[in-house]
Amino acid sequence: MQEGGDYFIDLKERAVSPTEEGIDKIERLLGIENLFDADPRLARHFEQALRAHALYRRDDHYIVKDGGDRHRR
């Protein structure tokens, strides 16, 4: 497992888990008390965004065409 400060990466499982510090940081940025007690879509979006940020690279795992359409390889 690799540590990224705000999250852990398990490359073997291709999984990302936020740390308590990472969760606290996103809650402050969103201005909410508890990410997981708020709208359930927020937690899902956060988890997907974190996974994309940590595991996928532009032009390797996805391509940006015409300024915004994303196509996975």
Steps between C-alpha positions, in 0.01 A plus 500: 500500500622849420414802709396824336447708816124540465444149368644149472549325166485123459645452150446125503125543561486833309327650803528834677393573858490848653673557834324679784705808407381475140138471607538796738653706219216431253239570769662840567516577127133408453392675820329191644538323834488140385549391139330168562193645677441759227346427159622146413593619151774721650683203649471302175624794292787557742603133490486490118692827466766377743532173310531685168758739645712228659477217247438640153726708278393716209604361160575167666170392657277756331516746212356850488361577156357831381571662836283286721363171369666221695546156352662216691739274313 
